[in-house]
Amino acid sequence: MLILLRHGRTAANARGLLQGRVDLDLDDLGRRQAVAAAEWIGDVDRVISSPLQRARQTAEALGRRVEIDERFIELDYGDWEERPVRDVPADVWADWRADLDFRPPGGETLNELGARVRSALEEVAASAAGRTVVVVSHVSPIKAGVAWALGVDDTTTWRTTLGQAAICRIGLDGGPRLIEFNTTAHLRGID
């Protein structure tokens, strides 16, 4: 079983900013979300994380040694990092949604992100037989992982929403298949 876990909330998330590669800690709510997610997931065999603090802090709540894999880092928004999402013009969002090779100024394309995430997940899947592996990452890499499990391209990512500390489960027997997406029941009552 492969579990993809989005990190808990940060101050930038709370303010509606494009966070990308900005390396922020979880805020108080984010730490509570990480603990709740870890309790919901239970015992696991292996934990892999993005190198960014918010993902690593979420991964540490699982109580296992955390392996760092750079390929699970968030999309590079380049010059748009820490920009309010609402400040990206509607026509730019439309162009971005229509073109997997759209690159924010100084940033990364969804095709580039998808290629690195798929490569990492193929390696994880090859070594995960009979084990439960958790990958703690960010919105864009997790959506790319879901697209990988579904066997579709990354345009699908624009048609999905992934909450903070959300859990996705991917079965690996007989090839990847999506079992659960954007589960947040473990966050009820946390505020």
BAMI-54113 format. One record per residue: x, y, z of N, C-alpha, C in turn. Coordinates in nm, 3 decimals, m for minus. Each point is the difference from the previous one (the first is absolute). Example, Ala and Ser with C-alpha at 12.3 -4.5 7.8 and 13.67 -1.06 7.14 Angstrom:
! BAMI-54113
    n.px    n.py    n.pz   ca.px   ca.py   ca.pz    c.px    c.py    c.pz
   1.319  m0.569   0.780  m0.089   0.119   0.000   0.090   0.120   0.000
  m0.035   0.105  m0.072   0.082   0.119   0.006  m0.077   0.109   0.073
This chain:
! BAMI-54113
    n.px    n.py    n.pz   ca.px   ca.py   ca.pz    c.px    c.py    c.pz
   0.084  m0.118   0.000  m0.084   0.118   0.000   0.088   0.125   0.000
  m0.034   0.093  m0.083   0.068   0.128  m0.006  m0.098   0.106   0.050
   0.041   0.077   0.099  m0.081   0.109   0.053   0.070   0.131  m0.033
  m0.072   0.088  m0.066   0.051   0.134  m0.029  m0.067   0.094   0.098
   0.080   0.071   0.079  m0.050   0.089   0.104   0.048   0.142  m0.027
  m0.095   0.091  m0.013   0.038   0.142  m0.014   0.036   0.054   0.138
   0.097   0.087   0.003   0.042   0.062   0.126  m0.113   0.081   0.063
   0.015   0.027   0.129  m0.094   0.086   0.071   0.018   0.146  m0.039
  m0.084   0.084   0.057  m0.006   0.141  m0.037   0.123   0.079   0.046
   0.033   0.099  m0.079   0.102   0.099   0.035  m0.066   0.138   0.001
   0.073   0.100   0.048  m0.051   0.137  m0.003  m0.028   0.046  m0.143
   0.083  m0.042  m0.096  m0.022   0.037  m0.140  m0.128  m0.063  m0.053
  m0.027  m0.126   0.037  m0.127  m0.063  m0.040  m0.117   0.081   0.053
   0.009   0.037   0.127  m0.109   0.074   0.065  m0.025   0.134  m0.068
   0.105   0.058  m0.060  m0.013   0.130  m0.067  m0.031  m0.013  m0.148
  m0.011  m0.123  m0.053  m0.033  m0.019  m0.141   0.112   0.033  m0.095
   0.124  m0.029   0.041   0.116   0.030  m0.084   0.046  m0.123  m0.076
   0.056   0.021  m0.118   0.071  m0.107  m0.070   0.129  m0.023   0.077
   0.015  m0.118   0.055   0.112  m0.025   0.090   0.120  m0.061  m0.070
  m0.026  m0.094  m0.091   0.107  m0.061  m0.076   0.115  m0.048   0.083
   0.119   0.050  m0.030   0.123  m0.045   0.064   0.036   0.081   0.125
  m0.083   0.097   0.036   0.026   0.077   0.122  m0.006  m0.100   0.116
   0.102   0.000   0.084   0.015  m0.104   0.102  m0.052   0.048   0.136
  m0.129  m0.017   0.022  m0.065   0.046   0.123  m0.035  m0.117   0.090
  m0.004   0.029   0.128  m0.045  m0.098   0.100  m0.153  m0.009  m0.001
  m0.050  m0.108   0.058  m0.143  m0.010   0.025  m0.039   0.104   0.104
  m0.124   0.051  m0.010  m0.050   0.085   0.107  m0.064  m0.091   0.106
  m0.058   0.059   0.104  m0.059  m0.082   0.108  m0.106  m0.095  m0.053
  m0.088   0.050  m0.087  m0.103  m0.087  m0.057   0.065  m0.110  m0.084
   0.100   0.034  m0.076   0.070  m0.098  m0.083   0.061  m0.112   0.082
   0.055   0.032   0.117   0.056  m0.103   0.087  m0.110  m0.093   0.052
  m0.114   0.056   0.036  m0.113  m0.084   0.045  m0.051  m0.087  m0.115
  m0.002   0.055  m0.120  m0.042  m0.079  m0.117   0.096  m0.116  m0.025
   0.129   0.025   0.015   0.100  m0.106  m0.020  m0.020  m0.113   0.099
  m0.023   0.033   0.125  m0.022  m0.103   0.103  m0.128  m0.078  m0.030
  m0.106   0.071  m0.037  m0.126  m0.067  m0.032   0.015  m0.094  m0.120
   0.073   0.043  m0.101   0.022  m0.085  m0.117   0.080  m0.124   0.038
   0.104   0.019   0.080   0.083  m0.114   0.043  m0.082  m0.100   0.079
  m0.085   0.047   0.089  m0.085  m0.091   0.078  m0.097  m0.074  m0.090
  m0.055   0.067  m0.099  m0.096  m0.060  m0.093   0.068  m0.108  m0.084
   0.122   0.029  m0.046   0.073  m0.094  m0.086   0.046  m0.122   0.080
   0.047   0.021   0.120   0.046  m0.111   0.083   0.141  m0.044  m0.035
   0.028  m0.127   0.026   0.137  m0.053  m0.016   0.034  m0.015  m0.148
   0.120   0.039  m0.034   0.049  m0.009  m0.137   0.140  m0.060   0.000
   0.044  m0.044  m0.117   0.132  m0.061  m0.013   0.109   0.098  m0.042
  m0.039   0.103  m0.076   0.100   0.090  m0.056  m0.063   0.138  m0.018
   0.080   0.104   0.026  m0.046   0.138  m0.017   0.101   0.075  m0.086
  m0.049   0.062  m0.106   0.082   0.079  m0.091  m0.060   0.141  m0.002
   0.086   0.101  m0.006  m0.050   0.137   0.003   0.073   0.089  m0.099
  m0.070   0.102  m0.042   0.062   0.114  m0.066   0.101   0.060   0.097
   0.101   0.070  m0.050   0.098   0.060   0.090  m0.051   0.125   0.073
  m0.112   0.055  m0.041  m0.048   0.124   0.062  m0.052  m0.025   0.141
   0.024   0.096   0.090  m0.032  m0.015   0.143  m0.146  m0.040   0.024
  m0.093   0.061  m0.070  m0.141  m0.030   0.026  m0.032  m0.146  m0.026
   0.062  m0.058  m0.101  m0.020  m0.142  m0.029   0.075  m0.086   0.101
   0.123   0.037   0.030   0.079  m0.078   0.096  m0.065  m0.002   0.139
  m0.052   0.114   0.044  m0.066   0.005   0.130  m0.125  m0.087   0.002
  m0.073  m0.001  m0.110  m0.118  m0.088  m0.010   0.044  m0.146   0.003
   0.105  m0.032  m0.074   0.051  m0.138  m0.005   0.048  m0.047   0.137
   0.064   0.087   0.075   0.052  m0.038   0.132  m0.110  m0.042   0.096
  m0.120   0.049  m0.020  m0.113  m0.038   0.086  m0.034  m0.148  m0.013
   0.045  m0.064  m0.107  m0.027  m0.143  m0.021   0.088  m0.089   0.088
   0.100   0.058   0.064   0.081  m0.074   0.097   0.098  m0.099  m0.059
   0.035   0.015  m0.124   0.100  m0.086  m0.067   0.115   0.086  m0.049
   0.110  m0.066  m0.032   0.110   0.071  m0.065  m0.052   0.054  m0.134
   0.034   0.124  m0.028  m0.048   0.065  m0.122   0.112   0.006  m0.103
  m0.026  m0.056  m0.117   0.091   0.008  m0.113  m0.037   0.125  m0.081
   0.098   0.071  m0.049  m0.025   0.120  m0.081   0.023  m0.035  m0.147
  m0.097   0.038  m0.083   0.013  m0.018  m0.145  m0.035   0.133  m0.066
   0.098   0.063  m0.058  m0.015   0.132  m0.064  m0.108   0.000  m0.109
  m0.028  m0.114  m0.060  m0.097  m0.004  m0.109  m0.143   0.027   0.047
  m0.024  m0.005   0.131  m0.133   0.027   0.052  m0.017   0.145   0.047
   0.097   0.087  m0.034  m0.010   0.142   0.035  m0.114   0.064  m0.082
  m0.055   0.110   0.052  m0.110   0.068  m0.067   0.043   0.060  m0.133
  m0.097   0.029  m0.084   0.021   0.069  m0.126   0.074   0.131   0.027
   0.094   0.032  m0.086   0.073   0.125   0.011  m0.081   0.109  m0.071
  m0.057   0.093   0.079  m0.078   0.110  m0.056   0.087   0.117  m0.044
   0.131  m0.013   0.017   0.091   0.104  m0.046  m0.031   0.136   0.061
  m0.016   0.099  m0.085  m0.024   0.138   0.045  m0.135   0.015   0.070
  m0.087  m0.098  m0.011  m0.134   0.010   0.059  m0.005  m0.054   0.143
   0.110  m0.052   0.050  m0.002  m0.052   0.137  m0.036   0.112   0.097
  m0.084  m0.033   0.094  m0.053   0.090   0.102  m0.094   0.108  m0.058
  m0.045  m0.024  m0.121  m0.099   0.089  m0.062  m0.139  m0.051   0.037
  m0.095   0.088   0.032  m0.136  m0.046   0.026  m0.060  m0.068  m0.124
  m0.061  m0.113   0.020  m0.061  m0.074  m0.111  m0.096   0.091  m0.076
  m0.076   0.080   0.073  m0.100   0.087  m0.062   0.062   0.106  m0.091
   0.131   0.025   0.013   0.067   0.101  m0.083   0.047  m0.054  m0.134
  m0.012  m0.130  m0.022   0.034  m0.057  m0.131  m0.122   0.025  m0.090
   0.017   0.075  m0.109  m0.114   0.034  m0.085  m0.070  m0.124  m0.058
  m0.130   0.013  m0.021  m0.081  m0.111  m0.051   0.051  m0.053  m0.134
   0.046   0.089  m0.088   0.049  m0.046  m0.130   0.129  m0.080   0.014
   0.080   0.033   0.102   0.123  m0.078   0.025  m0.037  m0.139   0.051
  m0.096  m0.008   0.093  m0.046  m0.132   0.045  m0.052  m0.082  m0.118
  m0.074   0.062  m0.091  m0.054  m0.071  m0.117   0.113  m0.053  m0.087
   0.101   0.083  m0.024   0.116  m0.044  m0.080   0.071  m0.117   0.070
   0.016   0.011   0.131   0.069  m0.104   0.077  m0.076  m0.131  m0.008
  m0.130   0.006   0.016  m0.083  m0.122  m0.005   0.002  m0.066  m0.138
   0.020   0.080  m0.103  m0.004  m0.053  m0.137   0.133  m0.055  m0.048
   0.107   0.024   0.074   0.133  m0.033  m0.050   0.088  m0.057   0.111
   0.027  m0.131  m0.007   0.084  m0.065   0.101   0.145   0.049  m0.005
   0.037   0.072  m0.105   0.134   0.057  m0.010   0.004   0.148   0.037
  m0.111   0.051   0.052  m0.002   0.138   0.050   0.096   0.011   0.117
   0.080   0.103  m0.002   0.101   0.020   0.105  m0.021   0.136   0.066
  m0.030   0.000   0.132   0.000   0.129   0.069   0.139   0.062  m0.014
   0.011   0.132  m0.006   0.132   0.062  m0.018   0.102  m0.053   0.101
   0.105  m0.064  m0.052   0.106  m0.054   0.085  m0.038  m0.129   0.069
  m0.114  m0.060  m0.035  m0.049  m0.119   0.069   0.008  m0.128  m0.081
  m0.090  m0.091   0.029   0.001  m0.137  m0.052  m0.134  m0.029  m0.068
   0.002  m0.084  m0.102  m0.125  m0.039  m0.067  m0.062  m0.122   0.070
  m0.129  m0.020  m0.025  m0.065  m0.120   0.053   0.055  m0.127  m0.064
   0.042   0.007  m0.126   0.063  m0.116  m0.064   0.129  m0.038   0.072
   0.080   0.099   0.035   0.125  m0.028   0.072  m0.029  m0.060   0.137
  m0.094   0.060   0.072  m0.038  m0.054   0.131  m0.051  m0.143  m0.014
  m0.090  m0.023  m0.095  m0.057  m0.133  m0.020   0.106  m0.105  m0.029
   0.100   0.035  m0.080   0.106  m0.096  m0.035   0.080  m0.039   0.124
   0.036   0.097   0.084   0.080  m0.034   0.118  m0.081  m0.078   0.102
  m0.128   0.034   0.016  m0.083  m0.072   0.096  m0.026  m0.143  m0.048
  m0.028  m0.018  m0.127  m0.023  m0.135  m0.053   0.123  m0.088   0.017
   0.116   0.057  m0.027   0.125  m0.074   0.018   0.015  m0.047   0.145
  m0.025   0.091   0.092   0.012  m0.034   0.143  m0.102  m0.106   0.039
  m0.124   0.015  m0.045  m0.104  m0.096   0.038   0.024  m0.138  m0.060
   0.054  m0.007  m0.119   0.035  m0.130  m0.059   0.101  m0.072   0.088
   0.100   0.074   0.050   0.100  m0.061   0.089  m0.062  m0.043   0.132
  m0.084   0.084   0.057  m0.065  m0.034   0.127  m0.088  m0.124  m0.020
  m0.078  m0.001  m0.105  m0.091  m0.113  m0.026   0.077  m0.131  m0.017
   0.116   0.006  m0.064   0.079  m0.121  m0.023   0.051  m0.062   0.130
   0.011   0.081   0.105   0.052  m0.052   0.127  m0.105  m0.009   0.111
  m0.127   0.019  m0.036  m0.103   0.011   0.103  m0.088  m0.124   0.016
   0.029  m0.107  m0.068  m0.086  m0.119   0.007  m0.019  m0.045   0.144
  m0.126  m0.013   0.041  m0.031  m0.049   0.133   0.029   0.099   0.112
   0.028   0.123  m0.034   0.035   0.102   0.099  m0.091   0.121  m0.014
  m0.006   0.079   0.105  m0.072   0.127  m0.005   0.103   0.112   0.001
  m0.001   0.077  m0.108   0.096   0.108  m0.018  m0.078   0.131  m0.006
   0.045   0.098   0.078  m0.061   0.133  m0.002   0.098   0.097  m0.064
  m0.051   0.078  m0.096   0.076   0.109  m0.059  m0.069   0.129   0.043
   0.074   0.086   0.070  m0.053   0.128   0.043   0.051   0.106  m0.095
  m0.094   0.072  m0.062   0.038   0.094  m0.104  m0.096   0.119  m0.001
  m0.024   0.051  m0.119  m0.071   0.126  m0.021  m0.110  m0.020  m0.104
  m0.081   0.103  m0.019  m0.114  m0.010  m0.091   0.039  m0.053  m0.138
   0.091   0.068  m0.067   0.029  m0.036  m0.140   0.063  m0.138  m0.015
   0.100  m0.038   0.080   0.054  m0.135  m0.013  m0.103  m0.109   0.033
  m0.085   0.024   0.097  m0.100  m0.102   0.034  m0.102  m0.013  m0.112
  m0.043   0.111  m0.057  m0.091  m0.008  m0.114   0.066  m0.073  m0.118
   0.130   0.023  m0.020   0.072  m0.073  m0.105   0.004  m0.150   0.032
   0.013  m0.032   0.129  m0.002  m0.141   0.041  m0.134  m0.064  m0.024
  m0.107   0.074   0.021  m0.134  m0.051  m0.027  m0.017  m0.022  m0.150
   0.047   0.095  m0.081  m0.006  m0.017  m0.146   0.078  m0.124  m0.043
   0.115  m0.023   0.063   0.080  m0.122  m0.028  m0.082  m0.125   0.032
  m0.064  m0.001   0.115  m0.080  m0.117   0.040  m0.116  m0.024  m0.097
  m0.058   0.107  m0.051  m0.114  m0.012  m0.092   0.043  m0.025  m0.144
   0.129   0.016  m0.029   0.050  m0.020  m0.136  m0.042   0.111  m0.095
  m0.011   0.123   0.053  m0.041   0.114  m0.082   0.108   0.107   0.006
  m0.010   0.099  m0.089   0.100   0.106   0.003  m0.033   0.103   0.109
   0.088   0.093   0.016  m0.011   0.094   0.112  m0.105   0.109  m0.018
  m0.069   0.006  m0.114  m0.110   0.095  m0.010  m0.110  m0.034   0.101
  m0.005  m0.126   0.040  m0.097  m0.043   0.102   0.019   0.076   0.131
   0.121   0.042   0.028   0.027   0.067   0.128  m0.083   0.127   0.016
  m0.034   0.064  m0.111  m0.080   0.123   0.007  m0.146  m0.030   0.037
  m0.041  m0.126  m0.008  m0.138  m0.037   0.030  m0.016  m0.063   0.138
   0.102   0.016   0.083  m0.003  m0.057   0.134   0.035   0.105   0.104
  m0.046  m0.024   0.120   0.031   0.086   0.113   0.058  m0.088   0.111
   0.102   0.048   0.066   0.065  m0.077   0.105   0.018   0.089   0.122
  m0.064  m0.039   0.110   0.005   0.079   0.122   0.130  m0.018   0.077
   0.020   0.087   0.097   0.116  m0.010   0.087  m0.009  m0.128   0.082
   0.110  m0.068   0.015   0.011  m0.126   0.074  m0.095  m0.107  m0.054
  m0.035   0.010  m0.128  m0.088  m0.098  m0.064   0.078  m0.128  m0.033
  m0.073  m0.111   0.004   0.058  m0.133  m0.024  m0.054  m0.057  m0.130
   0.090  m0.056  m0.081  m0.036  m0.074  m0.120   0.064  m0.137   0.011
  m0.075  m0.104  m0.034   0.054  m0.137   0.004   0.003  m0.057  m0.141
   0.113  m0.063  m0.031   0.019  m0.063  m0.131   0.040  m0.144   0.023
  m0.081  m0.091  m0.052   0.034  m0.141   0.005   0.105  m0.029  m0.107
   0.088  m0.093   0.029   0.110  m0.028  m0.093  m0.004  m0.141  m0.057
  m0.083  m0.087   0.055  m0.007  m0.137  m0.052  m0.058   0.001  m0.140
   0.074  m0.053  m0.096  m0.046  m0.003  m0.138   0.008   0.134  m0.069
   0.080   0.089   0.053   0.014   0.134  m0.058  m0.073   0.102   0.084
   0.039   0.127  m0.011  m0.061   0.102   0.084  m0.148   0.022  m0.030
  m0.078   0.019   0.107  m0.142   0.032  m0.016  m0.041   0.086   0.118
  m0.077   0.102  m0.029  m0.045   0.093   0.103  m0.110  m0.065   0.083
   0.020  m0.002   0.130  m0.097  m0.058   0.093  m0.075   0.109   0.075
   0.071   0.106   0.036  m0.059   0.105   0.083   0.066   0.133  m0.037
  m0.081   0.107  m0.008   0.054   0.130  m0.038  m0.053   0.109   0.092
   0.089   0.087   0.046  m0.035   0.121   0.076  m0.079  m0.030   0.127
   0.039  m0.104   0.070  m0.067  m0.032   0.126   0.046   0.099   0.107
  m0.098   0.061   0.066   0.029   0.097   0.106  m0.087  m0.025   0.124
  m0.065  m0.116   0.010  m0.086  m0.029   0.114   0.075   0.010   0.132
   0.129  m0.029  m0.001   0.081   0.005   0.121   0.018   0.142   0.053
  m0.039   0.100  m0.078   0.017   0.139   0.041  m0.126   0.059   0.064
  m0.106  m0.076   0.007  m0.124   0.051   0.060   0.026   0.042   0.145
  m0.045   0.118   0.033   0.015   0.049   0.135   0.134   0.065   0.030
   0.090   0.002  m0.097   0.131   0.065   0.021  m0.010   0.142  m0.055
   0.020   0.096   0.087   0.000   0.139  m0.048   0.091   0.086   0.084
